[in-house]
C-alpha cells in the first residue's frame, strides 16, 4: 500500500469585516462555505471505500489527509474555489497534482493512477504511463487500430469508445463556410486481442476503423447524413475467438478458436403497421386535413434479450404518412414518399429468452427461419379507443410485450481442447460450462453439449417423469433439469457449471431478500450419475446468487437445483436431560419417509462429527427424534437423508440440560 497525502488550503482574500473576497467581489454580505472552497476524494476499489469531502470556510484553513491506496489503482479528486491543493506520495517523492483556484467558480478534477511497476511498452494493450519500472511479463500484446471521425455536415456530431479499461467521448463541430478545414479526430490505440469494444457514433459524421496503414472502412465504417442518425458498432480485434461462421458470436478476425462459439438460430421478425388514415384520430374526424396523431399511433417495436435487457440491433419506428407502401424489408420507399407497411428483419440469436416490445397499432410474429415454426405472434391493433382519449387526442401510455425463446440446439456440440473454454450462456432454460486450461488431456478434444431436458424425454426420462420421481423423494426442482454431455466425461481438474433457477417455481418466495432466507440455506444441487436418473444425490459446495446456481464438478451428469430440506422449529425447545431419550418434534419441510432418514445432532458436548438418531417421519413437515445421550448445552438439530445425502442447513437449536 501507498500513503497518498492530500493537502487543501484556503487562499482567498475574504475579509470578514467588509464581506469582500478578492476572488468573488460581492460587498455587503458574508461569504458562505460553498463559495470559499470544497473538495472530494473517491478512492479504490470502485470509488466505494475511500470517500472524503469537506469545505474550506476561511483564508488559511488547511486540511491534510492521508489515504491508504495501492499502485496502479485509480483515485478521483475534485477541488473547487479559492483553494490550493496538492496530491503527493511523499515516500516515493511523486507529486501527482498541484493546483490553485483563481476564483470561487474555478474547479479541477483528475483521476490519478498511482505510480508503481507495470507495463511501460506503449504498443501494449495494457500500457501504463504511470509505471515506475517496466515489467515485460505484465504486458499484453495489443492490436493497433486507428479510428478516424470526420464532420460531414453543418451540425457535426459525437462519438464514444468503450472497452476494457478504456472510455473516450468527444464531439465534433459542424462544417462552416468560414472554416479553414474540416474537423477530424484521429485516435490510434492498442486494443486487447479478442476483447469486445463498442463505438457509438451520432450525427453528421463519417467514421472508419482500420489498421494504421489500412484502407478506409477496413474494420468498421459508417456515414451519418442527419443530426438524428446514430449507430452502435462492435469490434473484436484479431485474437482468440469464435471461428465458426454459423455461430451467433462469430468473429471474422479471430486467429484461432478459443471454444467460445455459441450456436444460434436465424429468427425472422415480421411486423406490420395499420394504415393510420383509417384509424385513430382520423377515424374520429371527417375533415381530411384533421391533424394526424403522433408516431405512436402508427407504432414501433424493439427486441431485447430478456435476461440482460441488451438490445439485439432489431428495432423499427413506423412513421406517419398519407399512405402506405406495399411492404418490404426496410422502412421508407414506395410511391409518394409513403412509409413501409411491413418490415421483416432476420437476426441470428444465441439460445435464450427474448422480449419483443411493441407500441401502437402494429402486429406481427417471430418465426424460426430454418423450420418456419412460429415462435410468437402479437397484435397491437386493438379497439380505436385505446389510442384516443375522450378529447380526441392520441394517448401514449399503451405498450405491449411478448416473450419468445431460442432453444439450445443439442445436435450442435462445441469442441473444447486442453486450452479450456466457455460453452453456453446462463439464461432461463440454458446453462453454461467453464472449462479451465489443463482440465482436458493435452491433444484431446471434447465435444460438449448442454441444455434442459425436453418434454418428450428423448434419450432420458421426460421432465415430468423426473419431476414426479423427485416428488416421491420430497425434493422439488426449482426450474429446469439439465444434461451435460458427454455423460460421464471426467476432467483432470474441476470445471464450473452454471444453471439458472427460478425461486417462483414450485414454491413462491423460496429464498432471497423477499423471503428472508439465504438461497444457500434453501437450495441445493443434486446430480444423477447415469442417464437412467434413478440415483439422485445431493452435491455439496454450490452457490446461488441472482438466479444462477454455480457448482464445480469433475464429471458430467444430469443436474438440477432442488429445495433443500428445512428445520424451522423444535417442540419443545428444551430437550430434557443429557441422559438422553427425550423425544422432540422437528417442524420443517421436505421430510422424506424412509429407513435412511435421521436427525443429526451436533454441538454442545457431542463429538465433532455429530450423532445421528433414527427419525420417525410423521408427514412431509413433521418428524420425531430422540435426543442422544451426552448432549448438553445448545445442540443443533438437522434433517438428514442418508440415501440422497440431503441435509438441512438451518442451524435450529434445542437446549439440553446437564444431568
C-alpha positions as CSV (number, residue, x, y, z in Angstrom):
1,X,0.0,0.0,0.0
2,X,0.9,3.6,-0.6
3,X,0.2,6.5,1.7
4,X,-1.3,9.2,-0.5
5,X,-1.3,12.7,1.1
6,X,-3.8,15.4,0.1
7,X,-3.5,19.0,1.3
8,X,-6.1,21.7,0.7
9,X,-5.6,25.2,1.9
10,X,-7.9,28.3,1.7
11,X,-6.1,31.1,-0.2
12,X,-9.0,33.6,-0.8
13,X,-8.8,37.3,0.2
14,X,-12.0,37.2,2.1
15,X,-12.4,39.9,4.7
16,X,-15.0,39.2,7.4
17,X,-15.3,42.9,8.2
18,X,-16.0,44.2,4.7
19,X,-17.6,41.0,3.4
20,X,-15.4,41.2,0.3
21,X,-13.4,38.4,-1.3
22,X,-10.8,39.3,-3.9
23,X,-11.9,36.4,-6.0
24,X,-15.6,36.9,-5.5
25,X,-16.3,40.6,-5.0
26,X,-19.7,40.9,-3.5
27,X,-19.6,43.6,-0.8
28,X,-22.1,43.8,2.0
29,X,-22.6,40.1,2.6
30,X,-20.8,37.2,4.2
31,X,-19.3,34.5,2.0
32,X,-20.8,31.1,2.7
33,X,-18.8,27.9,2.9
34,X,-19.6,26.8,-0.6
35,X,-18.0,29.9,-2.1
36,X,-14.8,29.6,-0.1
37,X,-13.8,26.1,-1.2
38,X,-14.7,22.5,-1.4
39,X,-13.0,19.2,-2.2
40,X,-14.0,15.5,-2.6
41,X,-11.9,12.3,-2.9
42,X,-13.0,8.9,-4.1
43,X,-10.6,6.0,-3.9
44,X,-10.5,2.3,-4.9
45,X,-12.0,-0.1,-5.2
46,X,-14.7,1.3,-7.5
47,X,-14.7,4.6,-5.6
48,X,-16.5,3.0,-2.7
49,X,-14.3,2.5,0.4
50,X,-12.3,5.8,0.5
51,X,-14.7,8.7,0.2
52,X,-13.9,12.1,1.8
53,X,-15.4,15.5,1.2
54,X,-15.4,18.8,3.2
55,X,-15.5,22.6,2.8
56,X,-12.8,25.3,3.3
57,X,-14.5,28.2,5.0
58,X,-11.8,30.9,5.6
59,X,-8.4,32.1,4.4
60,X,-5.5,29.9,5.8
61,X,-7.7,27.0,6.8
62,X,-5.8,23.8,5.9
63,X,-6.9,20.2,5.7
64,X,-4.4,17.4,5.4
65,X,-5.5,13.8,4.7
66,X,-3.5,10.6,4.3
67,X,-5.2,7.8,2.4
68,X,-4.1,4.2,2.0
69,X,-4.3,3.0,-1.6
70,X,-2.3,0.8,-4.0
71,X,-0.1,1.2,-7.0
72,X,-1.8,1.2,-10.5
73,X,-5.2,1.8,-8.9
74,X,-7.1,5.0,-9.6
75,X,-8.1,7.7,-7.2
76,X,-10.5,10.5,-8.2
77,X,-10.0,14.0,-6.7
78,X,-12.2,17.2,-7.2
79,X,-11.4,20.7,-5.9
80,X,-13.4,23.9,-6.3
81,X,-13.0,27.6,-5.3
82,X,-10.1,29.7,-3.9
83,X,-8.0,26.8,-2.6
84,X,-4.5,25.5,-3.1
85,X,-4.4,21.7,-3.4
86,X,-1.6,19.2,-3.7
87,X,-1.7,15.4,-4.0
88,X,1.6,13.6,-3.3
89,X,3.2,10.3,-2.5
90,X,5.8,11.7,-0.1
91,X,7.6,8.4,0.5
92,X,8.0,7.9,-3.3
93,X,8.7,11.6,-4.0
94,X,5.9,11.8,-6.5
95,X,3.7,14.9,-7.0
96,X,0.5,13.9,-8.8
97,X,-1.3,17.3,-8.7
98,X,-0.6,20.9,-7.7
99,X,-3.4,23.4,-8.3
100,X,-4.7,26.7,-7.1
101,X,-8.1,28.1,-7.9
102,X,-8.2,31.7,-9.1
103,X,-11.9,32.3,-8.3
104,X,-14.7,30.9,-6.4
105,X,-16.0,29.3,-9.6
106,X,-12.8,27.6,-10.6
107,X,-12.6,23.8,-10.3
108,X,-10.3,20.9,-11.1
109,X,-11.0,17.2,-11.3
110,X,-8.5,14.4,-12.0
111,X,-8.4,10.7,-12.0
112,X,-4.9,9.7,-10.7
113,X,-3.3,6.3,-11.1
114,X,-0.6,5.8,-8.5
115,X,2.9,5.0,-9.7
116,X,4.3,1.5,-9.5
117,X,5.8,-1.3,-11.6
118,X,3.9,-2.2,-14.7
119,X,3.9,-2.4,-18.5
120,X,5.8,0.6,-20.0
121,X,5.6,-0.6,-23.6
122,X,3.5,1.9,-25.5
123,X,2.5,-0.7,-28.1
124,X,1.0,-3.0,-25.4
125,X,-2.8,-3.1,-24.9
126,X,-2.3,-2.5,-21.1
127,X,0.4,0.3,-21.4
128,X,0.7,2.1,-18.1
129,X,2.1,5.6,-18.4
130,X,2.5,5.7,-14.6
131,X,4.7,2.7,-14.4
132,X,7.9,3.5,-12.5
133,X,9.7,0.3,-13.7
134,X,9.0,-1.9,-16.7
135,X,7.9,-5.5,-16.1
136,X,7.7,-7.2,-19.5
137,X,5.8,-10.2,-18.2
138,X,2.9,-7.9,-17.3
139,X,2.5,-6.6,-20.9
140,X,-0.3,-7.9,-23.2
141,X,0.5,-7.7,-26.9
142,X,-2.0,-5.3,-28.5
143,X,-3.6,-5.0,-31.9
144,X,-3.2,-1.4,-33.2
145,X,-6.1,0.2,-35.0
146,X,-6.9,3.8,-36.0
147,X,-10.3,5.4,-35.6
148,X,-10.9,8.4,-37.8
149,X,-14.1,10.5,-37.3
150,X,-14.7,13.4,-39.7
151,X,-17.5,16.0,-39.6
152,X,-19.7,15.7,-42.7
153,X,-22.5,18.3,-42.2
154,X,-23.4,21.6,-40.6
155,X,-24.5,20.1,-37.3
156,X,-21.5,17.9,-36.6
157,X,-21.8,15.0,-34.2
158,X,-20.1,13.0,-31.5
159,X,-18.5,9.6,-30.9
160,X,-17.8,7.3,-27.9
161,X,-15.4,4.4,-27.5
162,X,-16.0,1.9,-24.7
163,X,-13.8,-1.2,-23.9
164,X,-11.7,-3.0,-21.3
165,X,-10.2,-0.3,-19.1
166,X,-10.9,2.4,-21.7
167,X,-13.5,5.0,-22.3
168,X,-13.4,8.1,-24.5
169,X,-16.1,10.6,-25.6
170,X,-15.8,13.7,-27.8
171,X,-17.8,16.0,-30.1
172,X,-17.1,17.4,-33.5
173,X,-18.2,20.9,-34.7
174,X,-20.2,21.1,-37.9
175,X,-18.8,22.3,-41.2
176,X,-19.0,26.0,-41.8
177,X,-18.2,28.1,-44.9
178,X,-15.7,30.1,-43.0
179,X,-13.8,27.1,-41.7
180,X,-10.3,26.6,-43.0
181,X,-10.5,22.8,-42.8
182,X,-12.9,20.0,-41.8
183,X,-12.8,18.9,-38.2
184,X,-11.2,15.5,-38.0
185,X,-10.4,13.4,-34.9
186,X,-7.9,10.5,-35.3
187,X,-7.1,8.1,-32.5
188,X,-4.7,5.1,-32.7
189,X,-4.9,2.6,-29.8
190,X,-3.6,-0.8,-28.9
191,X,-6.6,-3.0,-28.4
192,X,-6.8,-6.1,-26.3
193,X,-6.9,-9.1,-28.8
194,X,-10.2,-10.9,-28.7
195,X,-11.8,-8.3,-26.4
196,X,-15.1,-6.5,-27.2
197,X,-15.1,-2.8,-28.0
198,X,-18.1,-0.7,-28.9
199,X,-18.2,2.5,-30.9
200,X,-21.2,4.9,-30.6
201,X,-21.5,7.4,-33.4
202,X,-24.1,10.2,-33.7
203,X,-24.9,13.0,-36.1
204,X,-23.4,14.1,-39.3
205,X,-20.1,12.4,-39.2
206,X,-18.2,9.8,-41.3
207,X,-16.1,7.3,-39.4
208,X,-13.7,4.5,-40.1
209,X,-11.8,2.0,-38.0
210,X,-8.8,0.5,-39.8
211,X,-5.3,-0.6,-39.3
212,X,-2.8,2.3,-39.1
213,X,-1.9,1.9,-42.8
214,X,-5.1,0.2,-43.9
215,X,-7.9,1.4,-46.1
216,X,-11.0,3.4,-45.1
217,X,-13.6,1.1,-43.5
218,X,-11.2,-1.9,-43.2
219,X,-12.8,-3.0,-39.9
220,X,-15.8,-0.7,-39.5
221,X,-17.3,2.2,-41.5
222,X,-20.3,4.5,-41.1
223,X,-21.7,7.6,-42.6
224,X,-24.3,9.8,-40.8
225,X,-26.4,12.0,-43.0
226,X,-28.7,13.7,-40.4
227,X,-28.2,15.1,-37.0
228,X,-30.5,12.4,-35.6
229,X,-28.6,9.5,-37.1
230,X,-26.8,7.2,-34.7
231,X,-25.3,3.7,-34.7
232,X,-23.7,1.3,-32.2
233,X,-20.9,-0.8,-33.7
234,X,-18.8,-3.5,-32.1
235,X,-15.3,-4.6,-32.8
236,X,-13.2,-7.6,-31.7
237,X,-9.5,-7.2,-32.5
238,X,-7.7,-10.2,-34.0
239,X,-7.0,-12.8,-31.3
240,X,-8.7,-15.9,-29.9
241,X,-12.4,-16.1,-30.6
242,X,-15.1,-18.0,-32.4
243,X,-14.1,-19.1,-35.9
244,X,-17.4,-20.8,-36.7
245,X,-19.2,-18.7,-39.2
246,X,-22.5,-20.4,-38.3
247,X,-22.2,-19.3,-34.6
248,X,-24.1,-16.3,-33.3
249,X,-20.9,-14.8,-31.9
250,X,-18.7,-15.5,-35.0
251,X,-15.6,-13.3,-35.1
252,X,-14.2,-12.9,-38.6
253,X,-11.0,-11.5,-37.1
254,X,-10.4,-14.4,-34.7
255,X,-7.0,-16.0,-35.3
256,X,-7.9,-19.3,-33.6
257,X,-10.9,-20.9,-32.0
258,X,-11.0,-20.5,-28.2
259,X,-14.1,-22.7,-27.6
260,X,-16.4,-19.7,-27.1
261,X,-18.7,-20.3,-30.0
262,X,-22.4,-20.1,-29.2
263,X,-24.8,-21.9,-31.6
264,X,-27.6,-19.7,-32.7
265,X,-30.7,-19.7,-34.8
266,X,-31.9,-17.4,-37.5
267,X,-35.1,-15.7,-36.5
268,X,-37.4,-13.7,-38.8
269,X,-39.3,-10.9,-37.2
270,X,-42.1,-9.5,-39.3
271,X,-44.1,-6.5,-38.1
272,X,-47.0,-4.7,-40.0
273,X,-48.4,-1.3,-39.3
274,X,-52.0,-0.5,-39.6
275,X,-53.0,2.2,-42.1
276,X,-53.2,5.3,-40.0
277,X,-55.5,7.1,-42.4
278,X,-58.4,4.8,-41.4
279,X,-57.9,4.5,-37.6
280,X,-57.1,6.5,-34.6
281,X,-57.6,10.3,-34.7
282,X,-58.5,10.5,-38.3
283,X,-61.2,7.8,-37.9
284,X,-62.9,10.2,-35.4
285,X,-62.9,13.2,-37.8
286,X,-64.4,13.8,-41.1
287,X,-62.1,16.6,-42.2
288,X,-59.3,15.4,-44.5
289,X,-57.0,18.0,-43.0
290,X,-57.5,16.9,-39.4
291,X,-54.2,16.8,-37.6
292,X,-52.8,13.3,-37.6
293,X,-51.8,11.6,-34.4
294,X,-48.1,11.4,-33.4
295,X,-45.9,8.5,-34.4
296,X,-47.1,6.3,-31.7
297,X,-50.5,5.8,-33.4
298,X,-48.6,4.0,-36.2
299,X,-46.4,2.1,-33.8
300,X,-42.9,0.9,-33.1
301,X,-41.1,-2.3,-31.9
302,X,-37.8,-3.4,-30.5
303,X,-36.3,-6.8,-29.5
304,X,-34.2,-7.1,-26.4
305,X,-32.5,-10.0,-24.5
306,X,-34.9,-10.7,-21.6
307,X,-32.0,-11.7,-19.2
308,X,-29.7,-8.8,-19.8
309,X,-32.0,-6.1,-21.3
310,X,-29.5,-5.7,-24.1
311,X,-30.9,-4.6,-27.4
312,X,-30.1,-7.0,-30.2
313,X,-30.0,-4.4,-33.0
314,X,-33.5,-5.1,-34.1
315,X,-35.9,-2.2,-33.8
316,X,-38.0,0.0,-36.1
317,X,-40.3,3.0,-35.8
318,X,-43.2,3.3,-38.2
319,X,-43.6,7.0,-39.2
320,X,-46.8,8.8,-40.0
321,X,-47.6,9.2,-43.7
322,X,-50.6,9.8,-46.0
323,X,-50.4,6.3,-47.4
324,X,-48.6,3.1,-47.0
325,X,-46.4,1.2,-49.4
326,X,-47.0,-2.4,-50.2
327,X,-44.5,-3.7,-47.6
328,X,-40.8,-4.5,-47.8
329,X,-37.6,-5.1,-45.9
330,X,-36.9,-1.6,-44.8
331,X,-38.9,1.5,-43.9
332,X,-39.3,4.2,-46.4
333,X,-39.7,3.9,-50.2
334,X,-42.9,3.4,-52.0
335,X,-44.8,5.9,-54.1
336,X,-45.2,9.4,-53.0
337,X,-42.8,9.1,-50.1
338,X,-45.1,6.7,-48.2
339,X,-43.7,4.7,-45.3
340,X,-43.3,0.9,-45.4
341,X,-46.4,-1.0,-44.2
342,X,-44.4,-4.2,-43.2
343,X,-40.9,-4.7,-42.1
344,X,-39.1,-8.1,-42.0
345,X,-35.8,-8.5,-40.3
346,X,-33.6,-11.6,-39.9
347,X,-31.2,-11.8,-37.0
348,X,-29.1,-14.6,-35.6
349,X,-29.7,-15.1,-31.9
350,X,-27.9,-17.3,-29.4
351,X,-30.1,-19.5,-27.2
352,X,-32.1,-17.6,-24.6
353,X,-35.3,-15.8,-23.9
354,X,-36.1,-12.5,-25.8
355,X,-38.7,-9.8,-25.3
356,X,-40.4,-8.1,-28.2
357,X,-41.8,-4.8,-27.1
358,X,-44.4,-3.1,-29.4
359,X,-46.2,0.2,-29.2
360,X,-49.2,1.4,-31.2
361,X,-51.1,-0.3,-33.9
362,X,-48.7,-2.9,-35.1
363,X,-48.9,-6.7,-35.3
364,X,-46.5,-9.4,-36.3
365,X,-44.7,-12.6,-35.5
366,X,-41.3,-14.1,-34.9
367,X,-40.5,-17.4,-36.7
368,X,-37.6,-19.8,-36.8
369,X,-36.1,-19.2,-40.2
370,X,-34.9,-22.8,-40.7
371,X,-38.1,-24.6,-39.8
372,X,-40.7,-21.9,-40.4
373,X,-42.1,-22.7,-36.9
374,X,-43.8,-19.7,-35.2
375,X,-42.1,-18.6,-32.0
376,X,-44.6,-15.9,-31.0
377,X,-47.2,-13.6,-32.5
378,X,-48.8,-10.4,-31.3
379,X,-51.4,-7.9,-32.3
380,X,-51.4,-4.3,-31.2
381,X,-54.3,-3.1,-33.4
382,X,-56.8,-3.1,-30.6
383,X,-60.0,-1.1,-30.4
384,X,-59.8,2.5,-31.5
385,X,-60.5,4.0,-28.1
386,X,-57.1,2.6,-26.9
387,X,-55.4,5.3,-28.8
388,X,-57.8,8.2,-28.5
389,X,-58.9,9.8,-25.2
390,X,-62.3,11.5,-24.6
391,X,-61.0,14.7,-26.1
392,X,-59.8,13.2,-29.3
393,X,-56.1,13.2,-28.5
394,X,-53.9,10.3,-29.1
395,X,-52.6,8.6,-26.0
396,X,-49.0,7.5,-25.3
397,X,-49.4,5.0,-22.4
398,X,-50.3,1.8,-24.1
399,X,-47.4,-0.7,-24.7
400,X,-47.3,-4.4,-25.0
401,X,-44.6,-7.1,-24.8
402,X,-44.3,-10.7,-25.7
403,X,-41.6,-13.3,-25.0
404,X,-40.1,-15.9,-27.3
405,X,-37.4,-18.4,-26.8
406,X,-34.5,-19.6,-28.9
407,X,-33.7,-23.1,-27.8
408,X,-30.4,-24.8,-27.3
409,X,-29.5,-27.0,-30.3
410,X,-28.5,-30.3,-28.7
411,X,-27.1,-31.5,-32.1
412,X,-24.5,-28.8,-32.3
413,X,-21.7,-29.6,-29.8
414,X,-18.9,-27.2,-29.0
415,X,-15.4,-28.6,-29.3
416,X,-13.1,-27.8,-26.3
417,X,-9.4,-28.6,-26.1
418,X,-6.8,-28.7,-23.3
419,X,-6.6,-24.9,-23.6
420,X,-10.0,-24.7,-22.0
421,X,-13.0,-22.6,-23.0
422,X,-16.5,-21.4,-22.2
423,X,-19.6,-23.2,-23.6
424,X,-23.1,-21.7,-23.5
425,X,-24.6,-18.9,-21.5
426,X,-26.9,-18.8,-18.5
427,X,-30.5,-18.0,-19.4
428,X,-34.0,-19.0,-18.4
429,X,-33.5,-22.5,-19.8
430,X,-29.9,-22.8,-20.8
431,X,-26.7,-23.3,-18.8
432,X,-23.0,-22.8,-19.2
433,X,-19.7,-24.6,-18.6
434,X,-16.4,-23.0,-17.9
435,X,-13.5,-25.4,-18.6
436,X,-10.2,-24.3,-17.2
437,X,-6.9,-24.8,-19.0
438,X,-5.5,-28.3,-18.3
439,X,-8.8,-29.9,-17.4
440,X,-8.6,-32.0,-20.6
441,X,-5.8,-34.2,-21.7
442,X,-3.3,-32.5,-24.0
443,X,-4.2,-33.2,-27.6
444,X,-7.7,-34.4,-26.7
445,X,-10.8,-32.6,-28.0
446,X,-14.2,-33.0,-26.1
447,X,-17.4,-32.1,-27.9
448,X,-19.6,-30.5,-25.2
449,X,-23.3,-30.2,-25.3
450,X,-25.6,-28.9,-22.7
451,X,-29.3,-27.9,-22.2
452,X,-32.5,-28.6,-20.4
453,X,-34.3,-32.0,-20.6
454,X,-37.2,-31.6,-23.1
455,X,-40.8,-32.6,-22.5
456,X,-40.7,-35.6,-24.8
457,X,-37.9,-37.2,-22.8
458,X,-35.7,-38.2,-25.7
459,X,-32.7,-40.2,-24.6
460,X,-33.6,-39.8,-20.9
461,X,-36.8,-39.9,-18.8
462,X,-39.0,-36.9,-19.5
463,X,-39.0,-33.8,-17.4
464,X,-42.5,-34.7,-16.0
465,X,-41.3,-38.3,-15.1
466,X,-38.2,-37.0,-13.3
467,X,-40.2,-34.3,-11.5
468,X,-42.6,-37.0,-10.3
469,X,-39.7,-39.0,-9.1
470,X,-38.3,-36.0,-7.2
471,X,-41.7,-35.5,-5.6
472,X,-41.6,-39.1,-4.3
473,X,-38.4,-38.2,-2.5
474,X,-39.8,-34.9,-1.2
475,X,-37.4,-33.0,-3.5
476,X,-38.8,-30.2,-5.7
477,X,-36.8,-28.9,-8.7
478,X,-36.6,-25.1,-8.9
479,X,-36.5,-24.6,-12.7
480,X,-35.2,-26.9,-15.4
481,X,-33.3,-30.3,-15.2
482,X,-30.1,-30.1,-17.2
483,X,-27.9,-32.5,-19.2
484,X,-24.2,-32.1,-19.6
485,X,-22.7,-34.2,-22.4
486,X,-20.8,-36.4,-22.9
487,X,-22.4,-38.0,-19.9
488,X,-19.8,-39.4,-17.5
489,X,-17.0,-37.3,-19.0
490,X,-14.2,-36.9,-16.4
491,X,-11.9,-33.9,-16.2
492,X,-8.4,-33.6,-14.8
493,X,-9.4,-30.6,-12.7
494,X,-12.9,-29.3,-11.7
495,X,-14.9,-27.4,-14.3
496,X,-17.6,-24.9,-13.3
497,X,-21.2,-25.4,-14.4
498,X,-23.8,-22.6,-14.2
499,X,-27.5,-23.2,-14.4
500,X,-30.5,-20.8,-13.8
501,X,-33.1,-21.3,-11.2
502,X,-36.4,-19.7,-10.6
503,X,-37.5,-19.2,-6.9
504,X,-41.1,-18.8,-8.1
505,X,-41.1,-22.4,-9.4
506,X,-42.8,-24.9,-7.1
507,X,-42.7,-22.7,-4.0
508,X,-43.2,-19.0,-4.2
509,X,-40.5,-17.0,-2.5
510,X,-38.3,-20.0,-1.7
511,X,-35.3,-17.8,-0.9
512,X,-33.8,-14.4,-1.4
513,X,-34.2,-11.0,0.1
514,X,-38.0,-11.0,-0.1
515,X,-38.3,-14.5,1.6
516,X,-35.7,-13.6,4.2
517,X,-33.9,-16.9,3.7
518,X,-30.4,-17.1,2.1
519,X,-30.6,-19.3,-1.0
520,X,-27.6,-21.3,0.3
521,X,-29.9,-22.4,3.1
522,X,-33.0,-23.1,0.9
523,X,-31.5,-24.7,-2.2
524,X,-29.0,-27.4,-3.1
525,X,-27.7,-29.1,-6.2
526,X,-28.5,-32.8,-7.0
527,X,-27.0,-35.0,-9.7
528,X,-27.7,-38.4,-11.3
529,X,-24.6,-40.4,-12.2
530,X,-26.3,-42.2,-15.1
531,X,-28.9,-41.3,-17.7
532,X,-31.4,-43.7,-16.1
533,X,-31.7,-40.9,-13.5
534,X,-32.6,-43.3,-10.6
535,X,-29.8,-42.4,-8.1
536,X,-30.1,-38.6,-7.4
537,X,-27.6,-37.4,-4.8
538,X,-27.0,-34.0,-3.2
539,X,-23.9,-32.2,-4.3
540,X,-22.2,-30.0,-1.7
541,X,-20.5,-26.7,-2.3
542,X,-22.9,-24.9,-4.7
543,X,-23.6,-21.2,-4.5
544,X,-26.8,-19.4,-5.5
545,X,-27.0,-15.8,-6.5
546,X,-29.1,-13.6,-8.7
547,X,-31.0,-16.6,-10.2
548,X,-27.9,-18.5,-11.1
549,X,-26.5,-21.7,-9.4
550,X,-22.8,-22.4,-9.7
551,X,-21.0,-25.6,-8.9
552,X,-17.6,-27.1,-9.5
553,X,-17.7,-30.7,-10.8
554,X,-15.2,-33.2,-12.2
555,X,-17.7,-35.4,-14.1
556,X,-20.6,-34.6,-16.4
557,X,-24.1,-35.8,-15.4
558,X,-27.7,-34.8,-15.1
559,X,-28.0,-31.8,-12.7
560,X,-30.9,-30.0,-11.1
561,X,-31.4,-27.5,-8.3
562,X,-34.0,-28.5,-5.7
563,X,-35.4,-27.1,-2.5
564,X,-33.3,-28.2,0.5
565,X,-35.0,-29.8,3.5
566,X,-35.6,-27.2,6.2
567,X,-35.8,-27.3,10.0
568,X,-37.9,-24.4,11.2
569,X,-38.8,-25.2,14.8
570,X,-38.3,-27.7,17.6
571,X,-41.0,-28.7,20.0
572,X,-40.4,-28.4,22.9
573,X,-37.4,-26.0,22.7
574,X,-35.9,-27.8,25.8
575,X,-34.6,-31.2,25.0
576,X,-34.6,-32.6,28.5
577,X,-31.5,-34.0,30.3
578,X,-28.2,-35.1,28.8
579,X,-29.0,-38.6,29.9
580,X,-30.9,-38.8,26.5
581,X,-34.1,-40.3,25.4
582,X,-36.3,-37.2,25.4
583,X,-38.5,-37.0,22.3
584,X,-38.7,-33.8,20.3
585,X,-40.8,-32.9,17.3
586,X,-39.0,-31.4,14.4
587,X,-41.1,-29.0,12.3
588,X,-39.9,-28.0,8.8
589,X,-40.4,-29.1,5.2
590,X,-39.3,-31.6,2.5
591,X,-39.0,-34.5,5.0
592,X,-38.9,-37.9,3.2
593,X,-40.1,-41.0,5.0
594,X,-37.7,-43.9,4.6
595,X,-35.3,-46.1,6.6
596,X,-32.5,-43.8,5.7
597,X,-34.0,-40.7,7.4
598,X,-32.2,-39.4,10.6
599,X,-32.0,-36.5,12.9
600,X,-28.4,-35.1,13.1
601,X,-27.4,-33.6,16.5
602,X,-24.2,-31.6,16.7
603,X,-22.6,-29.0,19.0
604,X,-22.8,-28.8,22.8
605,X,-20.8,-31.7,24.4
606,X,-21.3,-34.0,21.4
607,X,-18.5,-35.3,19.2
608,X,-17.4,-33.0,16.3
609,X,-18.8,-35.3,13.7
610,X,-22.2,-35.2,15.4
611,X,-24.6,-38.0,16.4
612,X,-27.4,-39.4,14.3
613,X,-30.7,-40.9,15.7
614,X,-33.4,-42.6,13.7
615,X,-36.3,-40.3,12.7
616,X,-39.9,-41.1,12.7
617,X,-41.4,-39.1,9.8
618,X,-44.9,-38.1,10.6
619,X,-45.5,-36.1,7.5
620,X,-43.6,-34.0,4.9
621,X,-43.4,-31.2,7.5
622,X,-43.0,-33.2,10.8
623,X,-40.8,-35.8,12.3
624,X,-39.9,-37.1,15.8
625,X,-36.5,-37.9,17.2
626,X,-35.0,-39.0,20.5
627,X,-32.2,-36.7,21.9
628,X,-29.0,-38.7,22.1
629,X,-27.2,-39.4,25.4
630,X,-24.3,-37.0,26.1
631,X,-25.9,-33.9,24.5
632,X,-25.6,-30.9,26.8
633,X,-26.0,-27.2,26.1
634,X,-27.3,-25.7,22.9
635,X,-27.5,-28.5,20.4
636,X,-28.2,-28.0,16.6
637,X,-30.7,-30.4,15.1
638,X,-30.8,-31.0,11.3
639,X,-32.7,-33.3,9.0
640,X,-30.5,-35.9,7.2
641,X,-31.4,-38.4,4.4
642,X,-28.5,-40.9,4.1
643,X,-29.5,-42.2,0.7
644,X,-29.8,-38.9,-1.1
645,X,-27.3,-37.1,1.2
646,X,-29.9,-34.4,1.8
647,X,-29.1,-32.4,4.9
648,X,-30.9,-29.3,6.1
649,X,-28.8,-26.2,6.8
650,X,-30.9,-24.0,9.1
651,X,-29.0,-24.3,12.5
652,X,-32.1,-24.6,14.6
653,X,-31.1,-25.4,18.2
654,X,-32.6,-27.1,21.3
655,X,-31.3,-26.6,24.9
656,X,-30.3,-29.8,26.7
657,X,-29.7,-29.6,30.4
658,X,-26.8,-31.3,32.2
659,X,-27.7,-34.4,34.2
